Amino acid sequence: MTKKVLVLPGDGIGQEIVGEAVKLIKLLQSDYGLDVEMEEALVGGTAYDATGKPLPDETLKLAKESDAVLLGAVGGYKWEELDISVRPEKGLLGLRAGMDLFANLRPAILYPQLADASTLKPEVVSGLDIMIVRELTGGIYFGQPRGIHELENGEKQGINTLVYKESEITRIAKVAFEIARKRDSRVCSVDKANVLECTELWRNIVIDFHKDYSDIELSHMYVDNAAMQLVRAPKQFDVMVTTNMFGDILSDAAAMLTGSIGMLPSASLNDSGQGMYEPIHGSAPDIAGQNIANPLATILSVAMMLRYTLDEAEMADKIEKAVSDVLDDGLRTADIYSDGMTKVSTNTMGAAVLSKLQK
């Protein structure tokens, strides 16, 4: 049966990097028989400019009807002065909530060819392979009440609420444990249970749910220590599972261990396996339109889409090997460039990956 893929380039460099990923999908259609149909829609700042909404009703409808969504990035300086209710990021949050994409998978893998691109010593990061499982539709980003209010004395007060239900914690813990079974069977649950009651509940629920996964080694770590340990000894981690905000922060920190945030894909899944796939970096408006952005994270996001939603693991393997082969050839975009390598544009990097895949 033909699968539906909704393409959302979004803002900034999203337009460029998604363009390279679309070329890749078309190649898979023609050369490998990938049975998908693609449709494109607006989201983020470009959607606001066209419709007055960062997530038009039609875009959300198409997303819910699709099997997978391929997203570029949203946001940029142009829209920073908008009211928070219509900023581009609300489009992203709306997709996550509307599709119930509660599980965010963020791998932090260091390609051996890029060991020197990391700011940490090669012996600290060589062989790095972490999967961060971030809860995505709960926590402080969605909790109520929220907002900025004025007190009786005229002073302003900002409020955001951290809240998790038991069911939200158990379902993300299940995802982490199941993934760990396919890796090194170790899960580190990250919280701040010493000062936040909500994450004290998180820890207790994870401990209780772990009884069904006695084959998995479970550990716990406060988020401040986890941030330190990611820099000190990152290879101690296999799978990390944590809250929405903590996962947002830790996954970006882990990304830099790999040499560039431009190398890392992500998947956001719901209970039915429907997913949204995107690079973890932002829209980078300072380099948008210059054809210098790294498309590899988006290309690797296509590989995750093939693996987790489209049931085409063999094609995913081929993409990941093609990326590795291109790095072996010494091709580098500006973010991962080092002396002795060949600096290339967005389009050239995308074309190089495609050339490795063409039959």
C-alpha positions as CSV (number, residue, x, y, z in Angstrom):
1,M,0.0,0.0,0.0
2,T,1.3,3.5,-0.9
3,K,2.4,5.5,2.1
4,K,1.8,9.2,2.4
5,V,4.6,11.6,3.3
6,L,3.9,15.2,4.1
7,V,6.8,17.5,3.4
8,L,7.0,20.7,5.5
9,P,10.1,22.7,4.5
10,G,9.3,25.4,7.0
11,D,11.6,28.4,7.4
12,G,15.2,29.5,6.9
13,I,17.6,26.7,5.8
14,G,14.6,24.3,6.1
15,Q,13.8,25.1,2.5
16,E,17.3,24.1,1.3
17,I,17.9,21.0,3.4
18,V,14.5,19.5,2.8
19,G,15.0,20.1,-0.9
20,E,17.9,17.7,-0.8
21,A,15.9,15.1,1.2
22,V,13.1,15.3,-1.4
23,K,15.6,14.5,-4.2
24,L,16.7,11.5,-2.1
25,I,13.1,10.2,-1.7
26,K,12.5,10.6,-5.5
27,L,15.6,8.5,-6.1
28,L,14.4,5.8,-3.8
29,Q,11.1,5.8,-5.7
30,S,12.7,5.5,-9.1
31,D,15.7,3.2,-8.3
32,Y,14.5,1.1,-5.3
33,G,10.7,1.1,-5.7
34,L,9.8,3.0,-2.6
35,D,6.0,3.2,-2.6
36,V,5.3,6.7,-1.2
37,E,3.5,9.8,-2.4
38,M,4.6,13.2,-1.3
39,E,2.6,16.4,-0.7
40,E,4.0,19.7,0.5
41,A,2.4,22.2,2.9
42,L,3.2,25.3,4.9
43,V,4.3,25.6,8.6
44,G,6.0,28.1,10.8
45,G,6.9,31.6,9.8
46,T,6.2,31.1,6.1
47,A,2.7,29.7,7.0
48,Y,2.1,32.8,9.2
49,D,3.1,35.1,6.4
50,A,0.7,33.4,4.0
51,T,-2.3,32.6,6.3
52,G,-1.8,34.4,9.6
53,K,-1.3,31.0,11.4
54,P,1.9,29.2,12.1
55,L,0.0,25.9,11.7
56,P,-2.8,26.3,9.2
57,D,-5.8,23.9,9.7
58,E,-5.1,22.3,6.3
59,T,-1.5,21.5,7.3
60,L,-2.6,19.8,10.5
61,K,-5.3,17.9,8.6
62,L,-2.7,16.7,6.0
63,A,-0.3,15.7,8.8
64,K,-2.9,13.6,10.6
65,E,-3.8,11.9,7.4
66,S,-0.1,11.1,6.5
67,D,2.0,8.2,7.5
68,A,5.1,10.3,8.0
69,V,5.9,14.0,8.1
70,L,9.3,15.3,7.0
71,L,10.0,18.7,8.6
72,G,12.8,21.2,7.9
73,A,12.9,23.9,10.6
74,V,10.8,26.7,11.9
75,G,11.5,30.2,13.2
76,G,13.8,33.1,12.6
77,Y,14.6,36.7,13.5
78,K,11.8,38.0,11.2
79,W,9.0,36.6,13.5
80,E,10.6,37.2,17.0
81,E,8.4,40.2,17.7
82,L,5.1,38.4,17.1
83,D,2.9,37.5,20.0
84,I,3.9,34.2,21.4
85,S,0.6,32.6,20.4
86,V,1.4,32.9,16.7
87,R,5.2,32.6,16.6
88,P,6.6,29.9,14.2
89,E,7.5,27.5,17.1
90,K,3.7,27.2,17.9
91,G,3.4,25.5,14.6
92,L,5.9,22.8,15.7
93,L,4.3,22.4,19.1
94,G,0.9,22.2,17.4
95,L,2.0,19.4,15.2
96,R,3.4,17.4,18.1
97,A,0.3,17.8,20.2
98,G,-2.1,17.4,17.3
99,M,-0.5,14.1,16.2
100,D,0.2,13.0,19.7
101,L,3.9,12.6,19.0
102,F,4.9,11.8,22.5
103,A,8.2,10.0,21.9
104,N,11.1,12.0,20.5
105,L,14.1,9.8,19.6
106,R,17.4,11.8,19.2
107,P,20.4,9.7,18.4
108,A,23.9,11.2,19.1
109,I,26.3,9.2,17.0
110,L,29.8,10.2,16.2
111,Y,30.9,9.1,12.8
112,P,34.6,8.1,13.1
113,Q,35.5,10.4,10.2
114,L,34.4,13.4,12.3
115,A,36.2,12.5,15.6
116,D,38.4,15.6,15.1
117,A,35.4,17.8,14.5
118,S,34.2,17.5,18.1
119,T,35.5,20.0,20.6
120,L,36.2,17.2,23.1
121,K,39.2,14.9,22.9
122,P,38.9,12.1,20.4
123,E,39.4,9.5,23.1
124,V,36.4,10.9,25.0
125,V,34.0,10.8,22.1
126,S,35.2,8.2,19.7
127,G,32.6,5.4,19.4
128,L,29.9,7.6,20.8
129,D,26.4,6.1,20.3
130,I,23.6,7.4,22.6
131,M,19.9,7.4,22.1
132,I,18.1,10.2,24.0
133,V,14.3,9.4,24.4
134,R,12.6,12.7,25.2
135,E,8.9,12.9,26.3
136,L,7.5,15.4,23.8
137,T,3.8,16.3,24.5
138,G,3.8,16.9,28.2
139,G,5.8,18.7,30.9
140,I,6.4,22.4,31.3
141,Y,6.0,23.2,27.6
142,F,2.4,22.3,27.6
143,G,1.4,22.5,31.3
144,Q,-1.3,24.9,32.5
145,P,-1.6,27.5,34.0
146,R,0.9,29.5,32.0
147,G,1.4,33.0,30.9
148,I,2.6,36.4,32.1
149,H,0.3,38.1,34.6
150,E,0.3,41.4,36.6
151,L,0.1,41.2,40.3
152,E,-2.0,43.6,42.5
153,N,1.1,45.7,43.1
154,G,1.7,46.1,39.4
155,E,4.6,43.7,39.3
156,K,4.6,41.2,36.4
157,Q,4.9,37.5,37.1
158,G,5.6,34.7,34.6
159,I,4.1,31.2,35.2
160,N,4.8,27.9,33.5
161,T,3.6,24.6,35.0
162,L,5.5,21.3,35.1
163,V,3.0,18.5,35.1
164,Y,3.1,14.8,34.2
165,K,0.5,12.1,34.6
166,E,1.4,8.5,35.4
167,S,0.2,7.3,32.0
168,E,2.5,9.8,30.2
169,I,5.5,8.6,32.2
170,T,4.9,4.9,31.6
171,R,4.4,5.1,27.9
172,I,7.7,7.0,27.4
173,A,9.5,4.6,29.7
174,K,8.2,1.7,27.6
175,V,9.6,3.3,24.5
176,A,13.0,3.7,26.2
177,F,13.1,0.1,27.5
178,E,12.1,-1.4,24.2
179,I,14.8,0.6,22.3
180,A,17.3,-0.5,24.9
181,R,16.5,-4.1,24.2
182,K,17.7,-3.6,20.7
183,R,20.9,-1.8,21.9
184,D,23.1,-2.4,25.0
185,S,20.1,-3.0,27.4
186,R,20.9,0.0,29.6
187,V,18.6,2.9,30.4
188,C,19.4,6.0,32.4
189,S,16.4,8.0,33.6
190,V,17.1,11.7,34.1
191,D,15.1,13.8,36.5
192,K,15.4,16.4,39.3
193,A,13.7,14.3,41.9
194,N,15.5,16.0,44.8
195,V,13.7,19.3,44.3
196,L,10.8,18.8,41.9
197,E,7.9,16.6,43.1
198,C,6.7,16.1,39.5
199,T,10.0,14.4,38.6
200,E,10.0,12.5,41.9
201,L,6.8,10.9,40.6
202,W,8.7,10.4,37.3
203,R,11.4,8.4,39.1
204,N,9.0,6.3,41.1
205,I,6.9,5.4,38.1
206,V,9.9,4.5,36.0
207,I,11.2,2.3,38.9
208,D,7.8,0.6,39.2
209,F,7.4,0.1,35.4
210,H,11.0,-1.4,35.2
211,K,9.7,-4.5,36.9
212,D,8.4,-5.7,33.5
213,Y,11.9,-5.2,32.0
214,S,14.2,-7.0,34.4
215,D,16.6,-7.7,31.5
216,I,17.3,-3.9,31.2
217,E,19.8,-2.2,33.5
218,L,18.1,0.9,35.0
219,S,20.0,3.8,36.5
220,H,18.9,7.3,37.6
221,M,20.7,10.7,37.4
222,Y,19.8,14.2,38.3
223,V,19.7,16.5,35.2
224,D,22.6,18.7,36.3
225,N,24.8,15.8,36.8
226,A,23.7,14.3,33.5
227,A,24.8,17.4,31.7
228,M,28.2,17.3,33.4
229,Q,28.5,13.5,32.6
230,L,27.7,14.1,29.0
231,V,30.8,16.3,28.7
232,R,33.0,14.3,31.1
233,A,32.3,10.7,30.0
234,P,29.5,10.5,27.4
235,K,30.1,6.9,26.4
236,Q,28.8,5.7,29.8
237,F,25.3,6.2,28.4
238,D,23.3,3.9,26.1
239,V,19.7,5.1,26.3
240,M,18.7,8.2,28.2
241,V,15.0,8.9,28.9
242,T,13.8,12.2,30.3
243,T,11.2,14.9,30.4
244,N,10.4,17.3,27.6
245,M,12.5,20.3,28.8
246,F,15.4,18.3,30.1
247,G,15.5,16.3,26.9
248,D,15.4,19.4,24.8
249,I,18.5,20.7,26.6
250,L,20.5,17.5,26.9
251,S,20.0,16.4,23.3
252,D,21.4,19.6,22.0
253,A,24.4,19.3,24.4
254,A,24.9,15.7,23.1
255,A,24.7,16.9,19.6
256,M,27.8,19.0,19.9
257,L,29.8,15.9,21.1
258,T,29.4,14.6,17.6
259,G,31.1,17.6,16.0
260,S,28.0,19.4,14.6
261,I,24.4,19.8,15.3
262,G,24.0,19.6,11.6
263,M,24.7,15.8,11.6
264,L,21.9,14.6,13.8
265,P,18.4,13.5,12.8
266,S,15.4,12.9,15.0
267,A,12.1,11.0,15.1
268,S,8.9,11.9,16.9
269,L,6.4,9.0,17.2
270,N,2.9,8.3,18.4
271,D,1.4,5.0,19.5
272,S,0.4,4.0,16.0
273,G,3.9,4.4,14.6
274,Q,3.0,7.6,12.7
275,G,6.0,9.9,12.9
276,M,7.5,13.3,12.2
277,Y,11.1,13.4,11.2
278,E,13.4,16.4,11.3
279,P,17.0,17.5,11.9
280,I,17.5,18.6,15.5
281,H,19.0,22.0,14.5
282,G,17.1,25.1,13.9
283,S,16.3,27.3,10.9
284,A,19.7,29.2,11.1
285,P,18.4,32.4,9.5
286,D,21.9,33.8,9.4
287,I,23.0,31.4,6.7
288,A,19.6,30.8,5.0
289,G,19.7,31.1,1.2
290,Q,23.5,30.8,1.0
291,N,23.6,27.1,0.0
292,I,26.1,26.3,2.8
293,A,23.8,24.4,5.3
294,N,24.6,20.8,6.1
295,P,21.8,18.6,4.7
296,L,23.0,15.3,6.3
297,A,20.9,15.5,9.4
298,T,17.8,15.8,7.2
299,I,19.0,13.0,4.9
300,L,19.6,10.9,8.0
301,S,16.1,11.8,9.2
302,V,14.8,10.2,6.0
303,A,16.7,7.1,7.0
304,M,14.9,7.1,10.4
305,M,11.6,7.6,8.6
306,L,12.3,4.5,6.5
307,R,13.3,2.5,9.6
308,Y,10.6,3.5,12.1
309,T,7.5,4.3,10.0
310,L,7.8,3.0,6.5
311,D,9.3,-0.4,7.4
312,E,12.1,-0.1,4.9
313,A,15.1,-0.9,7.1
314,E,17.3,-2.0,4.2
315,M,16.9,1.4,2.4
316,A,17.7,3.1,5.7
317,D,20.9,1.1,6.0
318,K,21.8,2.1,2.4
319,I,21.3,5.8,3.2
320,E,23.4,5.7,6.4
321,K,26.2,3.9,4.5
322,A,26.0,6.5,1.7
323,V,26.5,9.3,4.2
324,S,29.5,7.4,5.8
325,D,31.0,6.9,2.3
326,V,30.7,10.6,1.4
327,L,32.5,11.5,4.7
328,D,35.2,8.9,3.8
329,D,35.6,10.9,0.5
330,G,36.5,13.9,2.6
331,L,33.5,16.0,1.6
332,R,32.5,18.5,4.3
333,T,30.0,21.4,4.7
334,A,31.3,24.4,6.6
335,D,30.0,23.2,10.0
336,I,32.2,20.1,9.9
337,Y,35.1,21.3,7.8
338,S,38.7,20.8,8.8
339,D,42.0,21.3,7.1
340,G,42.7,18.8,4.4
341,M,39.0,18.2,3.6
342,T,37.0,19.4,0.7
343,K,34.5,22.1,1.6
344,V,31.2,21.7,-0.3
345,S,27.8,23.4,-0.6
346,T,24.4,22.1,0.5
347,N,23.6,21.0,-3.0
348,T,26.9,19.3,-3.6
349,M,26.7,17.3,-0.4
350,G,23.2,16.2,-1.2
351,A,24.2,15.2,-4.8
352,A,27.2,13.2,-3.4
353,V,24.9,11.1,-1.2
354,L,22.6,10.5,-4.1
355,S,25.5,9.4,-6.3
356,K,26.4,6.7,-3.8
357,L,22.8,5.4,-4.0
358,Q,22.2,5.5,-7.7
359,K,22.0,2.0,-9.3
